[in-house]
Amino acid sequence: MHPLRAIRLYALAGFRRLERVFDAAFGSGLNPLRHLGALGFMLFWLLAVSGIYLYVVLDTSAEGAYRSIDQLSRVPWQLGGILRSLHRYAADGLIVVTLAHLLREGLHGRYSGFRRFSWLTGIPLLLLSYVNAVGGFWLNWDQLGQFSALATAEWLDQLPLFGSPLTRNFLGADAVSDRLFSLFVFVHVGVPLLLVFGLWFHVQRVARAKVFPPRRLALGTAATLLALALAAPVASQGPANLVVAPTALAYDWLLLFVHPLTYFTSPAFVWFALTGALLVLFALPVMPHPAPAPIAVVDADNCNGCRRCFDDCPYAAVTMVPHPMRGVRELAKVDADLCASCGICVGACPSSSPFRSAAELVTGIDMPSAPIGMLRQQLVKGLAALGNQPYKVAVFGCDHGVDVRQLTGPDVVAFSLMCAAQLPPSFVEYALRDGAAGVLVTACAEGSCEYRLGQRWTAERLQGTREPHLRTSVPRERLALAWAGAGDESAVHQALQSLRQRITAAAGPMSANAAPVRG
Amino acid sequence: MADVSKSKPLAWIGQVLLYGFFALLIGVFSSWPTYRHLPPDQALIKVSFSHQGKPVSDCRSATPQELAKLPPNMRAPQICPRERSPIAVELDLDGVNALRHVAAPSGLSRDGASAFYQRMQVAAGTHRLVVRLKDDVRSPGFDFVREATVTLKPAQILVIDFDPGKGGITLQ
């Protein structure tokens, strides 16, 4: 294994341990580490709303800006000050969750193939977030804003971009004009507009993008920031005065770390480090990667144009086109650039039913590397190979969750799919009718599906709330579900054990040696 | 997997702790530790100018042959060089040279202004300054010299600029 890949996987294992700590407190569905992107969206909108209010009260002149912001603390019940503090802390929070989002996706290796677009469009968003955050300090035009504006100018002057040094705009007491201040305002209003466009691009190739976290998580996060705003309101640090250098500053290291770094090293070093970091991030998608699995293939003879694969594809890789042979009907078409080779479309296809009488099961949309017909064959053979075991269990898992192959035993036959949602629900009934006493389906933990929606679709299909659904006649006590990511093997073992006890108890002592009833 | 957050009091405590950690992370590092950009007994001197130097050579009369090559409407009697002199600046601080720099004129034809910015950290107190600036390569020595004794308070910023309209080198 390549050393860099080994390091990444080692770090990923550590991150997953951290996720499990959060799972214990929040539950996997509300784990904030699994909603970092959505939290970023929420904090952005929180910034936008609080920012609009601040812009309304801001005197956009060099002379009046400090006074107008300082007066916010005199709004009844200090509401203005709270809103201002919320604005700052939401900016800090946005940077924290965005960096964590970048780290998490990077550790998962989600920067190549069909994810390349989202990765490449995400990096500039981080940069724009920082630009916007730094620009926000200037608008207050207190000593911290003065220091940041001047430090930024000195840093930018390192590049031969401007005929006259930007720093000349900050020489002398009256150097900062209203015109320059308008530029500050433009930066802090214009960049968020760029961010909106950037965010739109970022989620373009993602179907059903999560642009808002679950309500409880959103409320919890907002309440945390509000509590922080109340406990430690942000205060101005004296009006800017260009004839005196700020000395001791209560400093926002999360947003303004670049200035001390510049003075500690040099502007050239920071430019070099920034450029290098960006180059590495942008280069990751074009580094050598394992060849992707073959994409989904549509069989026109077996596609009835039902649109379920179109609805379920997490990356909008399936579109519907007129069927070449069936008049008014439609035919699924797979976009090779967008297809994640997850197989979720196969699980959605009604033609994937193993009960079809054809000797060779051919479905409407299938994965060439793991055709659904082969799964049916393997299931039949696997159950038969267990012989006369009274309580056979068929386990269906996912290549990205717990490795279910390790569960294989005298009474267990296990199949690891590309994604749990590749499994058509009818396979559960088929397994039960073909000799299994119970079926265990396991997928990634809630909210952490490698292919975003696989766990959700699997759960909804098996619960009967999404098509294709598991028929209501299938005894639910013989079906177990376990949502557990890689590293959470104990949860799956526990689910299997629980299923065994259930089916044994349901069969009763008299039927201990009886084979399950065939439907 | 069940939603543990609905069922276990310990999970609620865990949530409070993790939300608290998030608030602590943001709350602490948004204002602490205090950043001291300038030690308390220091001041700043900023030397900066944006000034167009004199032409690198004098204008001369065009020869008849040169004029003949030009269209009638462009036959100016004098030919003046576009290129400007680079601007040299020196600063002596308490008798010791602290800065020496030559700023090239901007522009592809080197006919724009020369610009410069340099900040220097000095001890607060009284200093003897000698600033020299040369903006004409045709003349020997420095064209502008300014000597002054300044007393800088801690954190005070002294700006040394150049403004021909105010007599040349300015201290503010």
Interface residues (C-beta under 8 A of the other chain):
Chain A: F22 D23 A24 A25 F26 G27 S28 G29 L30 P32 R88 Y89 D92 G93 V96 F147 E154 D157 G163 S164 P165 T167 R168 L171 G172 R216 G220 T221 A223 T224 L225 A227 L228 A231 A232 V234 L242 V243 V244 A245 P246 T247 A248 L249 A250 Y251 D252 W253 L254 L255 P260 Y263 A445 E446 A482 W483 A484 A491
Chain B: M1 A2 D3 V4 S5 K6 A11 G14 Q15 L17 L18 Y19 G20 F22 A23 L25 I26 G27 F29 S30 S31 W32 P33 T34 Y35 R36 H37 L38 P39 P40 A43 L44 K46 S48 S50 S106 G112 A113 A115 F116 Y117 R119 P154 A155 Q156 I157 V159 D161 Q172
